Amino acid sequence: MRKFLTTGSPIHLKYRSDIDGLRGIAILAVVIFHAFPEWVTGGYVGVSIFFAISGYLISSIIFKGLNEGGFSFIDFYSRRIRRIFPALIIVMLSAFTLGWFYLLAGEFKQLGLYIAGGAAFVDNLIAWQGVDYFDGSAELKPLLHLWSLGIEEQFYIFWPLLVWICWKRKISTFVVLVLACFASFALNIKGFNYDPIATFYAPWTRFWEIIFGGLLAYCHIYHPNVLNRSHSPFPKKWLPSFISFLGFSIILYAIFFYTKKTAYPGWSALVPVVGALLLINGGEGNFFNKKILSNKVIVWFGAISYSLYLWHWVILSFARLIGGEEPRIRFKLALLFLSVALSWLTYRFIENPLRLGSYVKSKTFFLVITLGVLGFIGLNAYERGGLPFRSYNKTVMKYPESMVTTPRRKECFEILYAHSKKENWYCEVGVNSNSVDYFAFGDSHALSLVPALEAFGQANNKRILFAGTSGCPPLLGIQSLKGPKEIEEHNCKLLNERIYDYVRNNGIKNVILIGRWTYYTKSHSRPGEIVLIVKNPNGMVDAASSESDLKDALKNTVGLYQKIGVNVFIVEDNPQQSIDPSVALHKASKTPYDWAINKFSVTQNEHLRNQSKVNEYIESSGANIISFNGILCANGVCPLVEGGKFLYFDDDHLSISGAKKVAPELSRALLGQ
């Protein structure tokens, strides 16, 4: 009977320089993508390559240990701790220190959450709640990249135990691996079409990339003849190199031809994963792996790849945060050089000394306690609102306090399954009254105007109902295409139809349509943010058709409401700034005054040019038009801040201060004064 050892001799694998070379290719792809995404458009696939390599190497250690009777859970997790914790602690501590001196309270609060999540290896779950990896705002989160470390460590919580149970109970490990891999991959395919952000960050939709490596390790350890190239009809001499060259080629294809628009992970993630495993399976002795992957420079980058992965994102992110803009090419090159230098120093003087040598138990205990303390410090910063007493935050304190929006989001906006709820699918603003005077609705720009609606209702004794959901224009006959999950939970088409029926059946005489109109058109000033809308889901859907459908839906919606005797008011969109208020504040932090911050405001001409096309559509709809241009723009500028208060809480939504500023104009327009 095979005997399981809770302690035993450490299991070591034969070092393969070509695998370090593959790591080098992966890390260079990731780093260059993060610094120069236009150069290496698919460099993000490097993370999938790391997953595959990790699955192969770690699973090889487990299988070999079980095979030789020397596997130990204690040794396994001790080695993981000494491999992962040292560099992670140094980088998170450095991020905390930089944040202390250079981040605003809200930013430092978020950093604290990511530090706590990084210490618990759950940053992927934190990111899942509101971060699109390919969104520009992701670049301003210094520890977002720890999502991949979270997935990997979550995997290794249960993986050794699962393999050991199969081995102990004499269950076919290979069958279990195949089933687990298939289940995870199936969830990945199904999930991507339903909720792509969750699929990107969820562990169960990414585990298959690691398990694939484990399958190759299983074959190499237990059934080496299955992949024995001597059974191939092709000549032995060149076949291994051909296999490696094929793997390398498809990896290069993914790196240089994938883009941010590629459906990823989904089916697309198979390419880099399979490519990595082909290279590993090619063997270290073939010409390609020996001469190309084992190149000393690439291998060196592979050796420092873990530290470089941790350092580069933190440095680039803080440079963007502190500088308030995308660094210039020369500066980014200098930042990458700094990242490489810090990575080598970390590898040489922190990683290796703590990972290797004697005093294993003491080192492990020290690392666990240190990471736990650091996690507690991060959680404390989060729970205490980003420690606003810090000197940097105190210098500009009056400004961040105004960078807020209405607190009524939970009760008024994105109510789950609002189209099917019998009650509480809308909220009330203004005064309590038996009759409803107005129904206001729209997308998130409508929500940001709730303080103005409240001020109007209270000042004029009016009762207003409000409803809305993100990315949903208040138009009949169209659907907002944000993915099946969003359509299921926040069905834009059904919500607008429900509002129409409610207005008609309850004799409401006025509706207010509010939207970020350019958000649904190809003429949007930031094209990457467009949300498509469509009348016919079976037809061609692109930016041009979305804009055409917007134009038609505006006229159709106004006509339908007017046909039942309802007055329609359409609010032209507020200026969309080219910079986030917090970024502008960083850029002007040495002179934190209104005039210094407003240097970064959008000009009135830029605003009018951005809105010109959609304003034409609004004017031709036949509705009563409400414009805040005269209020929010003056002397050729649409200021970010006024009287020490931000008029915006991000680059396109009005803050409470901004909404209250336009309230008098809203009242004048609604009352026809």
C-alpha positions as CSV (number, residue, x, y, z in Angstrom):
1,M,0.0,0.0,0.0
2,R,1.3,3.5,-0.9
3,K,2.1,5.6,2.0
4,F,1.4,9.4,2.1
5,L,4.0,11.5,3.9
6,T,3.0,14.7,5.6
7,T,6.7,15.6,5.7
8,G,9.4,14.4,3.4
9,S,12.3,15.3,1.2
10,P,11.7,18.3,-1.0
11,I,10.9,17.4,-4.6
12,H,13.0,19.2,-7.2
13,L,12.6,19.2,-11.0
14,K,15.5,19.3,-13.4
15,Y,16.1,22.9,-14.4
16,R,15.1,23.8,-18.0
17,S,16.5,27.1,-19.3
18,D,14.1,27.0,-22.2
19,I,11.1,27.3,-19.8
20,D,12.7,30.3,-18.2
21,G,13.1,31.6,-21.8
22,L,9.4,31.1,-22.3
23,R,8.8,33.0,-19.1
24,G,11.0,35.8,-20.6
25,I,8.9,36.0,-23.7
26,A,5.7,36.1,-21.7
27,I,6.9,38.9,-19.3
28,L,8.3,41.0,-22.1
29,A,5.0,40.7,-23.9
30,V,3.0,41.8,-20.8
31,V,5.3,44.6,-19.9
32,I,5.5,46.1,-23.4
33,F,1.8,45.8,-23.8
34,H,1.2,47.7,-20.5
35,A,3.6,50.5,-21.6
36,F,3.1,50.6,-25.3
37,P,-0.2,48.8,-26.2
38,E,0.0,50.0,-29.7
39,W,3.3,48.2,-30.2
40,V,2.3,44.8,-28.8
41,T,-1.5,44.7,-29.1
42,G,-2.0,41.3,-27.7
43,G,0.8,41.2,-25.1
44,Y,-1.8,40.5,-22.3
45,V,-1.8,36.8,-23.4
46,G,1.5,36.5,-21.5
47,V,-0.5,35.9,-18.4
48,S,-2.1,32.8,-20.0
49,I,1.4,31.6,-20.8
50,F,2.4,32.0,-17.2
51,F,-0.7,30.1,-16.1
52,A,0.2,27.2,-18.5
53,I,3.9,27.2,-17.3
54,S,2.8,27.2,-13.7
55,G,0.3,24.4,-14.2
56,Y,3.1,22.3,-15.8
57,L,5.8,22.9,-13.3
58,I,3.8,22.8,-10.1
59,S,1.8,19.8,-11.2
60,S,5.1,18.1,-12.1
61,I,6.3,18.6,-8.6
62,I,3.1,17.2,-7.1
63,F,3.0,14.1,-9.5
64,K,6.6,13.4,-9.0
65,G,6.3,13.7,-5.2
66,L,3.4,11.3,-5.1
67,N,5.1,8.9,-7.5
68,E,8.2,8.8,-5.4
69,G,6.4,8.8,-2.1
70,G,7.9,12.0,-0.9
71,F,5.1,14.6,-1.4
72,S,4.4,16.8,1.6
73,F,1.6,19.4,1.9
74,I,3.7,21.3,4.4
75,D,6.7,21.4,2.1
76,F,4.5,22.3,-0.9
77,Y,2.9,25.3,0.7
78,S,6.1,26.4,2.5
79,R,7.8,26.5,-0.9
80,R,4.9,28.5,-2.4
81,I,5.1,31.0,0.4
82,R,8.8,31.5,0.1
83,R,8.5,31.8,-3.7
84,I,5.5,34.2,-3.8
85,F,5.5,36.3,-0.6
86,P,8.9,38.1,-0.5
87,A,8.6,40.1,-3.7
88,L,4.9,40.6,-3.1
89,I,5.5,42.1,0.3
90,I,8.2,44.5,-1.0
91,V,6.1,45.7,-3.9
92,M,2.9,46.2,-1.9
93,L,4.8,48.0,0.9
94,S,6.4,50.3,-1.7
95,A,3.0,51.0,-3.3
96,F,1.6,51.8,0.2
97,T,4.5,54.2,0.8
98,L,4.1,56.0,-2.5
99,G,0.4,56.2,-2.0
100,W,0.9,57.7,1.4
101,F,2.7,60.7,-0.1
102,Y,1.0,61.0,-3.5
103,L,-2.6,59.8,-3.4
104,L,-5.8,61.4,-2.6
105,A,-8.0,59.9,0.2
106,G,-10.3,58.1,-2.3
107,E,-7.4,56.7,-4.2
108,F,-5.5,55.7,-1.1
109,K,-8.7,54.0,0.2
110,Q,-8.9,51.9,-3.0
111,L,-5.2,51.1,-2.7
112,G,-5.7,49.9,0.8
113,L,-8.4,47.5,-0.4
114,Y,-6.2,46.1,-3.0
115,I,-3.4,45.6,-0.5
116,A,-5.7,43.8,1.8
117,G,-7.0,41.7,-1.2
118,G,-3.4,41.1,-2.3
119,A,-2.5,39.7,1.1
120,A,-5.5,37.4,1.0
121,F,-5.0,36.6,-2.7
122,V,-8.5,37.7,-3.7
123,D,-7.7,40.8,-5.8
124,N,-9.3,39.1,-8.8
125,L,-12.6,39.0,-6.9
126,I,-12.2,42.7,-6.0
127,A,-11.5,43.7,-9.5
128,W,-14.4,41.6,-10.7
129,Q,-16.8,44.0,-8.9
130,G,-16.1,46.9,-11.2
131,V,-13.0,46.9,-13.3
132,D,-12.6,46.1,-17.0
133,Y,-9.0,45.1,-17.5
134,F,-9.0,46.9,-20.9
135,D,-10.6,50.1,-19.6
136,G,-8.4,53.1,-19.3
137,S,-9.3,53.6,-15.7
138,A,-7.6,50.2,-14.9
139,E,-4.2,51.8,-15.6
140,L,-4.7,54.1,-12.5
141,K,-5.1,51.1,-10.1
142,P,-1.5,50.4,-8.9
143,L,-2.2,46.8,-7.7
144,L,-4.9,45.7,-10.2
145,H,-2.4,43.3,-11.7
146,L,-2.5,41.1,-8.6
147,W,-5.7,39.6,-10.0
148,S,-3.6,37.0,-11.8
149,L,-1.8,36.1,-8.7
150,G,-5.1,35.7,-6.9
151,I,-6.3,33.2,-9.5
152,E,-3.1,31.1,-9.3
153,E,-3.0,30.9,-5.6
154,Q,-6.7,30.1,-5.3
155,F,-6.1,27.2,-7.7
156,Y,-3.2,25.9,-5.6
157,I,-5.4,25.9,-2.4
158,F,-7.4,22.9,-3.7
159,W,-5.2,21.4,-6.5
160,P,-2.7,19.4,-4.4
161,L,-5.6,18.0,-2.3
162,L,-7.6,17.0,-5.3
163,V,-4.7,15.2,-6.9
164,W,-3.7,13.5,-3.7
165,I,-7.3,12.3,-3.1
166,C,-7.3,10.8,-6.6
167,W,-3.9,9.2,-6.0
168,K,-5.0,7.9,-2.5
169,R,-8.3,6.5,-3.6
170,K,-6.9,5.1,-6.9
171,I,-9.2,7.3,-8.9
172,S,-8.1,8.0,-12.4
173,T,-6.3,11.3,-12.0
174,F,-6.1,11.8,-15.7
175,V,-9.9,11.5,-16.1
176,V,-10.4,13.9,-13.2
177,L,-8.0,16.4,-14.8
178,V,-9.7,16.2,-18.2
179,L,-13.2,16.7,-16.6
180,A,-12.0,19.6,-14.5
181,C,-10.3,21.2,-17.5
182,F,-13.4,20.7,-19.7
183,A,-15.7,22.1,-17.0
184,S,-13.6,25.2,-16.5
185,F,-13.2,25.8,-20.2
186,A,-17.0,25.3,-20.8
187,L,-17.7,27.9,-18.1
188,N,-15.2,30.2,-19.8
189,I,-17.0,29.9,-23.1
190,K,-20.5,30.2,-21.7
191,G,-19.5,33.0,-19.3
192,F,-17.7,35.2,-21.8
193,N,-20.9,35.6,-23.9
194,Y,-22.9,36.3,-20.7
195,D,-20.6,38.4,-18.5
196,P,-17.1,39.0,-20.0
197,I,-15.7,40.9,-17.1
198,A,-16.6,38.2,-14.6
199,T,-15.2,35.6,-17.0
200,F,-11.9,37.4,-17.1
201,Y,-11.5,37.6,-13.3
202,A,-13.4,34.6,-12.0
203,P,-11.1,31.7,-10.9
204,W,-13.3,28.9,-12.2
205,T,-13.3,30.4,-15.8
206,R,-9.5,30.7,-15.8
207,F,-8.4,27.5,-14.0
208,W,-8.4,25.5,-17.3
209,E,-5.4,27.4,-18.5
210,I,-3.4,26.1,-15.5
211,I,-4.9,22.6,-15.7
212,F,-3.8,22.3,-19.3
213,G,-0.3,22.5,-18.1
214,G,-1.1,19.9,-15.4
215,L,-2.3,17.5,-18.1
216,L,1.0,17.8,-20.0
217,A,2.9,17.3,-16.7
218,Y,0.8,14.1,-16.0
219,C,1.6,12.7,-19.4
220,H,5.3,13.4,-18.9
221,I,5.5,11.9,-15.4
222,Y,3.2,8.9,-15.7
223,H,2.9,8.1,-19.4
224,P,6.0,9.5,-21.1
225,N,5.6,7.1,-24.1
226,V,2.3,8.7,-25.0
227,L,4.2,11.8,-26.2
228,N,7.3,9.9,-27.2
229,R,8.4,11.4,-30.5
230,S,10.1,8.1,-31.5
231,H,6.7,6.8,-32.4
232,S,6.2,9.6,-34.9
233,P,6.4,8.8,-38.6
234,F,8.4,12.1,-39.0
235,P,12.2,12.2,-38.8
236,K,13.3,12.6,-35.2
237,K,15.9,15.1,-36.0
238,W,13.7,18.0,-36.9
239,L,10.3,17.2,-35.5
240,P,10.9,18.5,-32.0
241,S,12.1,21.8,-33.4
242,F,9.1,21.9,-35.7
243,I,6.8,21.4,-32.7
244,S,8.5,24.2,-30.8
245,F,8.5,26.5,-33.8
246,L,4.8,25.9,-34.3
247,G,4.2,26.7,-30.6
248,F,6.3,29.8,-30.8
249,S,4.6,30.9,-34.0
250,I,1.1,30.8,-32.6
251,I,2.2,32.6,-29.5
252,L,3.6,35.4,-31.7
253,Y,0.4,35.4,-33.6
254,A,-1.6,36.0,-30.4
255,I,0.9,38.6,-29.1
256,F,1.0,40.7,-32.3
257,F,-2.5,40.1,-33.8
258,Y,-4.8,40.0,-30.8
259,T,-6.1,43.4,-29.6
260,K,-8.2,44.8,-26.8
261,K,-11.2,44.0,-28.9
262,T,-10.4,40.3,-29.2
263,A,-12.9,38.1,-27.3
264,Y,-10.7,37.1,-24.4
265,P,-10.4,34.7,-22.7
266,G,-13.0,32.7,-24.6
267,W,-11.8,30.5,-27.4
268,S,-9.0,32.9,-28.1
269,A,-7.1,31.9,-24.9
270,L,-6.5,28.5,-26.3
271,V,-3.9,29.9,-28.7
272,P,-1.3,31.1,-26.2
273,V,-1.9,28.2,-23.9
274,V,-1.5,25.5,-26.6
275,G,1.5,27.4,-28.0
276,A,3.2,27.4,-24.6
277,L,2.6,23.7,-24.1
278,L,3.9,22.9,-27.5
279,L,7.1,24.7,-26.7
280,I,7.4,22.9,-23.4
281,N,6.7,19.5,-25.0
282,G,9.3,20.2,-27.7
283,G,11.9,19.5,-25.1
284,E,15.0,21.4,-24.0
285,G,17.3,19.6,-26.4
286,N,15.8,20.5,-29.7
287,F,17.5,23.2,-31.8
288,F,14.8,25.8,-31.4
289,N,14.5,25.6,-27.6
290,K,18.3,25.3,-27.2
291,K,19.2,28.2,-29.5
292,I,16.3,30.6,-29.2
293,L,14.5,30.0,-25.9
294,S,17.7,29.3,-24.0
295,N,19.2,32.6,-25.1
296,K,20.9,34.1,-22.1
297,V,19.2,37.4,-22.3
298,I,15.7,35.9,-22.6
299,V,16.4,33.4,-19.8
300,W,17.6,36.3,-17.6
301,F,14.3,38.1,-18.1
302,G,12.5,34.8,-17.4
303,A,14.4,34.5,-14.1
304,I,13.3,37.9,-12.9
305,S,9.8,37.6,-14.5
306,Y,7.9,37.4,-11.3
307,S,9.4,40.5,-9.7
308,L,9.2,42.3,-13.0
309,Y,5.5,41.5,-13.3
310,L,4.9,42.9,-9.9
311,W,7.1,46.1,-10.2
312,H,6.4,47.3,-13.8
313,W,2.6,47.9,-13.3
314,V,3.0,49.7,-10.0
315,I,5.6,52.0,-11.4
316,L,3.7,52.8,-14.6
317,S,0.4,53.2,-12.7
318,F,1.9,55.7,-10.2
319,A,3.6,57.6,-13.0
320,R,0.2,58.1,-14.6
321,L,-1.5,59.0,-11.3
322,I,1.1,61.4,-10.1
323,G,1.8,62.9,-13.5
324,G,-1.8,63.2,-14.4
325,E,-1.3,62.0,-17.9
326,E,0.2,59.2,-20.1
327,P,4.0,59.5,-19.7
328,R,6.0,60.3,-22.9
329,I,7.8,57.6,-24.7
330,R,11.3,58.4,-23.3
331,F,10.0,58.7,-19.8
332,K,8.1,55.3,-20.1
333,L,11.3,53.7,-21.4
334,A,13.1,55.1,-18.3
335,L,10.3,53.7,-16.1
336,L,10.7,50.3,-17.7
337,F,14.5,50.4,-17.1
338,L,13.8,51.3,-13.5
339,S,11.3,48.3,-13.3
340,V,13.9,46.0,-14.6
341,A,16.6,47.3,-12.2
342,L,14.3,46.9,-9.2
343,S,13.2,43.5,-10.3
344,W,16.8,42.3,-10.5
345,L,17.6,43.7,-7.1
346,T,14.5,42.1,-5.7
347,Y,15.3,38.8,-7.3
348,R,19.0,38.9,-6.2
349,F,18.7,40.2,-2.7
350,I,15.2,39.4,-1.5
351,E,13.6,36.5,-3.5
352,N,16.6,34.1,-3.6
353,P,17.8,34.6,0.0
354,L,14.4,34.0,1.4
355,R,13.5,31.2,-1.0
356,L,16.7,29.3,-0.7
357,G,19.1,28.2,2.0
358,S,18.4,27.2,5.6
359,Y,16.0,28.4,8.3
360,V,13.1,27.4,6.2
361,K,10.5,27.3,9.0
362,S,11.6,30.6,10.4
363,K,11.5,32.3,7.0
364,T,8.1,30.9,6.2
365,F,6.7,32.0,9.6
366,F,8.2,35.5,9.1
367,L,6.7,35.9,5.6
368,V,3.2,34.8,6.7
369,I,3.2,37.2,9.6
370,T,4.6,40.1,7.6
371,L,2.1,39.6,4.8
372,G,-0.7,39.4,7.3
373,V,0.3,42.6,9.0
374,L,0.6,44.4,5.7
375,G,-2.9,43.1,4.8
376,F,-4.2,44.5,8.0
377,I,-2.6,47.9,7.4
378,G,-4.2,48.0,3.9
379,L,-7.6,47.1,5.4
380,N,-7.2,49.8,8.0
381,A,-6.5,52.4,5.3
382,Y,-9.6,51.3,3.4
383,E,-11.9,51.3,6.4
384,R,-10.7,54.7,7.6
385,G,-11.5,56.3,4.2
386,G,-8.0,56.5,2.8
387,L,-6.5,58.2,5.9
388,P,-7.4,61.8,5.0
389,F,-5.1,63.3,7.6
390,R,-2.1,62.6,5.4
391,S,-0.3,65.9,4.4
392,Y,-0.8,65.5,0.7
393,N,-4.5,64.9,1.0
394,K,-4.9,67.8,3.5
395,T,-3.3,70.2,1.0
396,V,-6.1,69.7,-1.5
397,M,-8.8,68.4,0.9
398,K,-11.5,70.9,0.0
399,Y,-11.6,69.7,-3.6
400,P,-12.0,65.9,-3.1
401,E,-14.9,66.5,-0.8
402,S,-16.9,68.0,-3.7
403,M,-16.0,65.1,-6.0
404,V,-19.2,63.2,-5.2
405,T,-22.5,62.3,-6.9
406,T,-26.0,61.7,-5.5
407,P,-26.2,59.2,-2.7
408,R,-29.5,57.8,-4.1
409,R,-28.1,55.4,-6.6
410,K,-29.1,52.3,-4.7
411,E,-32.8,53.3,-4.5
412,C,-33.1,55.1,-7.8
413,F,-30.9,53.4,-10.3
414,E,-30.0,50.0,-11.8
415,I,-32.7,48.2,-9.7
416,L,-32.2,44.5,-10.5
417,Y,-34.9,43.2,-12.7
418,A,-36.7,46.5,-12.6
419,H,-38.8,45.5,-15.6
420,S,-40.3,42.6,-13.7
421,K,-40.7,44.1,-10.2
422,K,-44.2,45.0,-9.2
423,E,-43.2,47.7,-6.7
424,N,-40.2,50.0,-6.0
425,W,-39.0,50.0,-9.6
426,Y,-38.7,53.8,-9.5
427,C,-38.0,56.4,-6.9
428,E,-39.6,59.7,-6.0
429,V,-37.9,63.1,-5.8
430,G,-39.3,66.6,-5.0
431,V,-42.4,66.7,-2.7
432,N,-45.0,64.1,-1.7
433,S,-48.2,64.7,-3.6
434,N,-51.2,62.7,-4.9
435,S,-50.4,63.6,-8.5
436,V,-47.2,63.0,-10.4
437,D,-46.0,66.1,-12.3
438,Y,-43.0,64.6,-14.2
439,F,-41.3,61.3,-15.0
440,A,-37.6,61.7,-15.5
441,F,-35.5,58.8,-16.8
442,G,-32.3,57.8,-18.6
443,D,-28.8,56.6,-18.2
444,S,-26.1,57.4,-15.6
445,H,-26.1,61.1,-16.7
446,A,-29.7,61.2,-15.7
447,L,-28.8,59.8,-12.2
448,S,-26.2,62.6,-11.8
449,L,-29.0,65.2,-12.3
450,V,-31.1,63.8,-9.4
451,P,-29.9,66.6,-7.1
452,A,-31.1,69.2,-9.7
453,L,-34.5,67.4,-10.0
454,E,-34.8,67.3,-6.2
455,A,-34.0,71.1,-5.9
456,F,-36.5,71.8,-8.7
457,G,-39.3,69.7,-7.1
458,Q,-38.9,71.1,-3.6
459,A,-38.7,74.7,-4.8
460,N,-41.7,74.4,-7.1
461,N,-43.9,71.9,-5.1
462,K,-43.6,69.3,-7.8
463,R,-43.6,65.5,-7.5
464,I,-41.2,63.7,-9.8
465,L,-40.6,60.0,-10.5
466,F,-37.2,58.8,-11.6
467,A,-35.9,55.5,-13.0
468,G,-32.9,54.5,-15.1
469,T,-30.0,52.2,-15.7
470,S,-26.4,52.5,-16.9
471,G,-25.9,52.7,-20.7
472,C,-29.6,52.9,-21.4
473,P,-30.9,55.9,-23.4
474,P,-34.5,56.8,-22.5
475,L,-35.8,55.8,-25.9
476,L,-38.5,53.5,-27.1
477,G,-38.0,50.6,-29.5
478,I,-34.3,50.1,-29.0
479,Q,-32.1,47.7,-26.9
480,S,-28.8,48.6,-25.3
481,L,-26.2,45.9,-26.2
482,K,-24.1,45.6,-23.1
483,G,-24.2,41.8,-23.0
484,P,-26.7,39.1,-22.1
485,K,-26.2,39.5,-18.4
486,E,-26.8,43.3,-18.5
487,I,-29.9,42.8,-20.8
488,E,-31.3,40.2,-18.4
489,E,-30.8,42.3,-15.3
490,H,-31.3,45.8,-16.6
491,N,-33.4,45.4,-19.7
492,C,-33.3,48.8,-21.3
493,K,-36.0,48.1,-23.8
494,L,-38.5,46.7,-21.3
495,L,-37.8,49.4,-18.8
496,N,-38.5,52.2,-21.3
497,E,-41.7,50.5,-22.4
498,R,-42.8,50.1,-18.8
499,I,-42.2,53.8,-18.2
500,Y,-44.2,54.6,-21.3
501,D,-47.1,52.4,-20.1
502,Y,-47.0,53.9,-16.6
503,V,-47.0,57.5,-17.9
504,R,-50.0,56.7,-20.3
505,N,-52.0,54.8,-17.7
506,N,-51.5,57.3,-14.9
507,G,-52.1,60.5,-16.8
508,I,-48.6,62.0,-16.3
509,K,-48.3,65.0,-18.6
510,N,-44.5,65.6,-18.6
511,V,-41.5,63.4,-19.2
512,I,-37.8,64.4,-19.0
513,L,-35.4,62.4,-21.2
514,I,-31.8,62.6,-20.1
515,G,-28.8,60.8,-21.6
516,R,-25.1,60.7,-22.5
517,W,-26.2,60.9,-26.1
518,T,-22.8,60.7,-27.7
519,Y,-22.2,57.4,-25.8
520,Y,-24.3,55.6,-28.4
521,T,-22.8,57.2,-31.6
522,K,-19.6,56.8,-33.6
523,S,-19.1,60.5,-33.3
524,H,-18.4,60.0,-29.5
525,S,-15.3,61.9,-28.5
526,R,-13.9,58.8,-26.9
527,P,-14.8,56.1,-29.5
528,G,-13.5,53.2,-27.3
529,E,-16.4,53.8,-24.9
530,I,-19.3,53.5,-27.3
531,V,-22.2,51.3,-26.2
532,L,-24.2,50.1,-29.2
533,I,-28.0,50.3,-29.3
534,V,-30.1,48.6,-31.9
535,K,-33.7,48.5,-33.1
536,N,-33.5,45.1,-34.9
537,P,-31.3,42.6,-32.9
538,N,-31.2,40.4,-36.0
539,G,-29.7,43.0,-38.3
540,M,-26.2,44.4,-38.7
541,V,-25.0,46.1,-35.5
542,D,-22.1,48.5,-35.7
543,A,-21.3,52.1,-34.7
544,A,-23.0,53.6,-37.8
545,S,-26.2,51.6,-37.3
546,S,-26.2,52.5,-33.6
547,E,-26.1,56.2,-34.5
548,S,-28.8,55.8,-37.1
549,D,-31.0,54.0,-34.6
550,L,-30.4,56.7,-32.0
551,K,-31.6,59.4,-34.5
552,D,-34.7,57.4,-35.4
553,A,-35.5,56.4,-31.8
554,L,-35.3,60.1,-30.6
555,K,-38.0,61.1,-33.2
556,N,-40.1,58.0,-32.6
557,T,-40.1,58.3,-28.8
558,V,-41.0,62.0,-28.9
559,G,-43.8,61.3,-31.4
560,L,-45.3,58.5,-29.3
561,Y,-45.3,60.5,-26.1
562,Q,-46.8,63.5,-27.9
563,K,-49.5,61.3,-29.4
564,I,-50.8,60.5,-26.0
565,G,-50.7,64.2,-24.9
566,V,-47.4,64.2,-23.0
567,N,-44.9,67.1,-23.1
568,V,-41.4,65.9,-23.8
569,F,-38.3,67.6,-22.5
570,I,-34.9,66.4,-23.7
571,V,-31.8,67.5,-21.8
572,E,-28.8,68.1,-24.0
573,D,-25.7,66.5,-22.4
574,N,-23.4,68.3,-20.1
575,P,-19.8,68.9,-21.2
576,Q,-17.6,65.8,-21.2
577,Q,-14.2,66.7,-19.8
578,S,-11.0,65.3,-21.3
579,I,-9.5,64.6,-17.9
580,D,-10.8,63.2,-14.6
581,P,-11.1,65.7,-11.8
582,S,-8.7,63.7,-9.6
583,V,-6.1,63.6,-12.3
584,A,-6.4,67.4,-12.9
585,L,-6.0,67.8,-9.1
586,H,-2.8,65.8,-9.2
587,K,-1.5,67.8,-12.0
588,A,-2.2,71.1,-10.2
589,S,-1.4,69.8,-6.7
590,K,1.5,72.2,-6.2
591,T,-0.9,75.1,-6.9
592,P,-4.3,73.7,-5.8
593,Y,-6.4,76.6,-6.9
594,D,-9.4,76.9,-9.2
595,W,-7.5,78.6,-11.9
596,A,-4.7,76.0,-11.9
597,I,-7.1,73.1,-12.1
598,N,-9.3,74.7,-14.8
599,K,-6.3,74.8,-17.1
600,F,-7.2,71.2,-17.9
601,S,-10.9,71.9,-18.5
602,V,-12.5,71.2,-21.9
603,T,-13.1,74.4,-24.0
604,Q,-16.5,75.5,-25.0
605,N,-15.7,75.0,-28.7
606,E,-14.6,71.4,-28.0
607,H,-17.8,70.7,-26.1
608,L,-20.0,72.1,-28.8
609,R,-18.1,70.2,-31.5
610,N,-18.4,66.9,-29.5
611,Q,-22.1,67.4,-29.1
612,S,-23.0,68.9,-32.5
613,K,-24.2,65.8,-34.2
614,V,-26.4,64.4,-31.5
615,N,-27.7,67.9,-30.8
616,E,-28.9,68.0,-34.4
617,Y,-30.8,64.8,-33.8
618,I,-32.3,66.2,-30.6
619,E,-33.4,69.5,-32.3
620,S,-35.1,67.6,-35.1
621,S,-37.0,65.4,-32.7
622,G,-39.7,68.0,-32.0
623,A,-39.1,68.0,-28.2
624,N,-38.7,70.9,-25.8
625,I,-34.9,71.2,-25.4
626,I,-33.1,72.0,-22.2
627,S,-29.5,73.1,-22.5
628,F,-27.0,73.9,-19.7
629,N,-24.3,75.2,-22.0
630,G,-24.7,78.8,-20.8
631,I,-24.4,77.6,-17.2
632,L,-21.6,75.1,-17.4
633,C,-19.5,77.0,-19.9
634,A,-18.3,80.6,-19.8
635,N,-15.6,82.7,-21.4
636,G,-14.8,79.9,-23.8
637,V,-14.2,77.3,-21.1
638,C,-16.4,74.6,-19.4
639,P,-14.6,74.6,-16.0
640,L,-14.0,71.6,-13.9
641,V,-14.1,73.5,-10.7
642,E,-15.8,76.6,-9.4
643,G,-15.6,78.3,-6.0
644,G,-13.4,75.5,-4.6
645,K,-15.9,72.8,-5.6
646,F,-15.7,70.3,-8.5
647,L,-18.6,70.5,-10.9
648,Y,-17.9,66.9,-11.9
649,F,-17.2,63.7,-10.0
650,D,-15.5,62.0,-13.0
651,D,-14.7,63.2,-16.5
652,D,-18.3,63.2,-17.7
653,H,-20.8,63.0,-14.9
654,L,-21.8,66.1,-12.9
655,S,-21.1,66.1,-9.2
656,I,-23.8,67.2,-6.7
657,S,-22.3,70.7,-6.9
658,G,-22.6,70.7,-10.7
659,A,-26.2,69.4,-10.6
660,K,-27.2,72.0,-8.1
661,K,-25.6,74.7,-10.3
662,V,-27.9,73.8,-13.2
663,A,-31.0,73.5,-11.1
664,P,-32.2,77.1,-11.7
665,E,-31.9,76.6,-15.5
666,L,-33.8,73.3,-15.2
667,S,-36.6,75.0,-13.3
668,R,-36.8,77.8,-15.9
669,A,-37.0,75.4,-18.8
670,L,-39.5,73.1,-17.2
671,L,-41.8,75.9,-16.2
672,G,-41.5,77.7,-19.5
673,Q,-40.2,80.9,-17.9
